[in-house]
Amino acid sequence: MTQPYTEDQWQQVLALGEQVDRDLVTHDVRLTMGGEPTFVATENRDATSWMTPPCAA
């Protein structure tokens, strides 16, 4: 569906969001933001697989 949403479509979007919220709580899924790097190696953190080139600005 695309905007503009009908009232029925918007209610479906809201219901899906509520279902996702319930599923996250049920399965103890926790979402966080910030604090890079997100993934770190416990061993051999200097391995090539953990290295990425710097981003060009």
TAFEN-V39214 format. One record per backbone hydrogen bond with DSSP energy under -0.5 kcal/mol. NH is the residue of the N-H (numbers start at 1). CO is the residue of the C=O. If there is no record, write none. Layout:
BEGIN
nh: {NH | NH}
co: {CO | CO}
END
This chain:
BEGIN
nh: {10 | 11 | 12 | 13 | 14 | 15 | 16 | 17 | 18 | 19 | 20 | 21 | 22 | 23 | 24 | 25 | 26 | 27 | 28 | 29 | 30 | 47 | 50 | 51}
co: {6 | 7 | 8 | 9 | 10 | 11 | 12 | 13 | 14 | 15 | 16 | 17 | 18 | 19 | 20 | 21 | 22 | 23 | 25 | 24 | 28 | 44 | 47 | 48}
END
